[in-house]
Amino acid sequence: MKRTALFAAVLALSTLAQAAPARGGSMVVSYKDDVTTLDPAIGYDLQNWPIEKMLFDGLLDYEVGSTKLAPRLATAMPKVSADGKTYTFTLRPGVKFQNGRELVASDVVYTLTRVLDPKTKSPGQSFYTSIAGSQAFIDGKAKTVSGLKAVGKYGVTITLDAPNAAFLNIMAMNFAFIVPREEVVKAGADFGHKPVGTGPFKLTSWPSGQQLVFERNPNYFFQSLPYLDRVTVKVGLDPSVAFLSLTRGEVDLLGDGIPPAQFLQVVRDPKYKANILSRSNVNTSYISLNTGVGPLKDVRVRQAVNMAINKTKVLRIINGRGLEAKGYLPPLMPGYDAAEVGYKYDPAAAKALLKAAGFASGFDTVLYTTSTDPNPRIAQSLQQDLAAVGIRASIKSQAQSTVVEAASTPKTAAMVWSGGMAWTQDYPDPSDFYWPILSCKSAVAGGWNWPFFCDKALDARAARADQMVVPAQGAARLKEYASIFAALNKQALWVPIYHDVRYMMKSDRLVGGLPELTDPIHNIVYERLSVNK
């Protein structure tokens, strides 16, 4: 959902030092909600991911502001076998965890095994089930994952059951950020609040509901990074209050973006021009419809819900900061079908479908939303549209962590407005909009397949598409994914509402532009930010 990208690790450190901004100083970023966890195996949203990147690293990452992969903890891009199934990585020697111990190959094997372990309840598990032996391990039939091998101190081989066109992208995800076994064992379930990684910052303080304080890691293996001495993440700040704090010089970055109440005033004011950054997000905001709850089990009812929603009205609430969604994939995602028409706003047709499904008098349901503005107001608009066709939806406006917990629990949340949890690319490939949120593998407790929909035939089609790794097959692969998403849209698992345009606002003293503050993968690259002192 929901993230930070970096430069090529092969870049000489001397070159980095020459181009580096002045070191030192601190910054403050604001959020309304507290961070749920900093365990990279668990945390999975736009708020968690860039913060996790302060603490952890992966074998691979992305060049800043780009979708080009580059080595990070690995010395180079991996060697790939002729059959496309085995990847061999070599680790940088001398990289240390924040507890002083050196990172070694067994840490990589442990990290990926932990993500696959059902006891971890990682929402990223399904990304890594292509690794050979993973299913036997998940099912308890094997104690280890056969496709994960440490070769000496710094070598790692990962063998897949079949070629996977997106596997290197998957290895750059936060789930694959390396963790030390001894710290996980010591902290237990509290590792998410006592994280230890190899990253550029260390967590030094986290009074719940107040703030998180991160200090520079003096032993970071990229010696020129980070630029800042300290990053403070203040939580519990209403976005409007945070905006006023920024104008007073108390906050440097609005994590929740420009609040709707001040948006038009701010974007029209010339004095704020240099403080505002924007870009189109590769994401989709939607209502998820739980196929295991009451009337929503009937596809006709779900289609009726789609026809009942006036998306134009929602876009007005967010001051036009988005593009109306017709299908599930956003326009900047490979595989997007510009010819997709989706469901048109048609209350009369919605009523007819409800009647045909046996709900001529409508029904009662619940719509979950996060409590951060403008989401409650959007939920009220959705509620009005549903009421117009006889669907009586009560609104549950709650903290994001509470909404996620309800949405990821089977047969609990009938409808969920994704709002600030819009599905945003983890990596630039359409498989990222399928496997983690709409596949059978993700239709599990704690996962992000909130409709709890499973079509094994579609899973098989997606798996075959992912095995099309030869460049000449690229166009055919994307066409197949477009067809898969068209089939999902017919099932009406979501009501896709819009693809948003993200606006960031920073203080005058914070140095950073589009690459660092609106990164296409990790959103905010804290280690590359600096301040004018």
ABEGO torsion letter per residue (X at the ends): XXXBBBBBAABBAAAAAAABBBBEEBBBBBBABBBABABAAABBBAAAAAAAAAABBBABBBBBGBABBBBBABABBBBBBAAGABBBBBBBBGBBBAAGBBBBAAAAAAAAAAAABAAAGBAAAAAAAABBGAAAAAAGABABBAABBBBEAABBBBBBABBBAAAAAAAABAAABBBBAAAAAAAEAAAAABBBBABABBBABBBBGABBBBBBBAABABAAOBABABBBBBBGBBAAAAAAAAAAGABABBAAEBBAAAAAAAAABAAAAAABBBBBBBBBBBBBBBAABEAAABAAAAAAAAAABBAAAAAAAAGGBEBBBABABBAABBGBBAABAEBBBBAAAAAAAAAAAGBAAEBBBBBBBBABOAAAAAAAAAAAAAAAAGBBBBBBBBBAAAAAAAAABBGABABBBAEAABBBBABBBAAAAAAAAABAAABBBGBABAAGBBBAAAAAAAAAAAABABAAAAAAAAAAAAAAAAAAAAAGABBBABBBBBBBBBBAABBEBAAAAABAAAGBBAAABBBBX
